[in-house]
Amino acid sequence: MKNSTRRVFMLQVAAGSSLIAVGAAQAQTVPMVNEKDAQPMAMGYAADTTKVDAKKFPKHTAAQKCANCALYSGKADAASGPCGIFPGKAVSSNGWCSAYSKKA
């Protein structure tokens, strides 16, 4: 009887570990901001900082990127990450919007 209980326990541990790993992976997956949505358009968001309209945003420089913005909370070496301006969405680390504020 003990072998059966141990076997059941080990199967439950293995299944639980798999569910935790899947849940953690899903929690890190956040949809990207769509440049064509109303809020990103209003903020002048561009997924590529080199494609920002210089006439519309004359203070923009190519060195300004989401990755070095104070509102960006993604990892520095990540391709994308969360932004305080677009809750629940990820922005390109190479992107830019008019709310850009250089990290201190």
Secondary structure, DSSP 8 states (H G I E B T S, - for coil): -HHHHHHHHHHHHHHHHHHHHHHHHHHH---B--TTSHHHHHTT-BSSGGGS-TTT-TT--TT--GGGBTTB-S-TTSSEEEETTEEEEEEETT-B-TT--B--
